[in-house]
Amino acid sequence: MSRGFDGATPRERAIEVAGFLAEAGVRRVRLTGGGPAREHDARVTDLPGEIERRLNDAARVMIEQVNGPIRIEIDRDQARLTRAAAGDPPG
């Protein structure tokens, strides 16, 4: 599955990604890029802010659902869902 996020800025796309993850019921995510890989509670953490901070230090950030199928790649120009299970949320 491939799904894009349409925000005009990296911040807007990061907010869209966080909303998508919340709608999909994702509780924990692992962020890589722009620093060491780190797990976060997706519902408590300022996920858009953390993604944006990492984008300041890396060309691309990967957001992966911990113990789940969702993976999203985001960079300064675009964000896209690159992997999800057959029964993934519509997008």
C-alpha positions in Angstrom: 0.0 0.0 0.0 1.2 3.5 -0.7 -0.5 6.6 0.9 0.8 10.1 0.7 0.3 12.9 3.2 -0.6 16.3 1.6 0.7 18.9 4.2 2.4 21.9 2.6 5.3 21.9 5.1 7.2 19.2 7.0 5.4 20.3 10.2 1.9 19.9 8.6 2.9 16.5 7.2 4.2 15.4 10.7 0.8 16.4 12.2 -1.0 14.4 9.5 1.2 11.4 10.2 0.5 11.6 13.9 -3.2 11.9 13.2 -3.1 8.9 10.9 -1.3 6.8 13.5 -3.9 7.8 16.2 -6.8 6.9 13.9 -5.1 3.5 13.2 -4.9 2.9 17.0 -1.1 2.8 17.1 0.2 3.1 20.6 4.0 2.9 20.2 6.3 4.0 17.4 10.0 3.7 16.7 11.7 6.7 15.1 15.0 6.4 13.2 17.0 9.1 11.5 18.3 12.3 13.0 19.6 10.5 16.0 19.6 7.1 17.7 16.5 4.9 17.1 14.1 5.5 19.9 10.6 4.3 20.9 7.9 6.7 21.9 4.3 6.4 23.2 2.5 7.8 20.2 -0.4 9.2 22.2 1.6 11.0 24.9 4.7 12.2 23.0 4.6 15.4 21.0 5.1 13.2 17.9 4.9 15.9 15.3 7.5 17.9 17.2 9.8 14.9 17.6 9.5 14.2 13.9 10.3 17.8 13.0 13.3 17.9 15.3 14.7 14.8 13.7 14.2 16.2 10.2 16.4 19.1 11.3 19.3 16.6 11.6 18.5 14.0 8.9 17.3 13.9 5.3 14.7 11.2 6.1 12.9 9.9 9.2 11.3 6.5 9.5 8.3 6.0 11.8 7.5 2.4 12.5 4.7 0.9 14.6 6.3 -1.2 17.3 5.2 -4.8 16.9 3.0 -3.8 14.0 2.9 -3.5 10.2 2.8 0.3 9.7 5.9 2.1 8.4 6.0 5.7 7.2 8.9 7.6 5.7 9.0 11.4 5.9 11.5 13.9 4.6 11.5 17.6 4.0 9.5 17.3 0.8 7.0 14.4 1.3 5.7 11.7 3.7 4.3 8.4 2.6 3.1 5.1 4.1 5.5 2.5 2.7 4.2 -0.6 4.4 1.1 -1.8 6.1 -0.9 -5.1 6.4 -3.6 -6.2 4.0 -6.3 -5.0 6.4 -4.7 -1.6 6.9 -6.7 1.6 7.5 -8.1 3.3 4.4 -6.1 6.2 3.2 
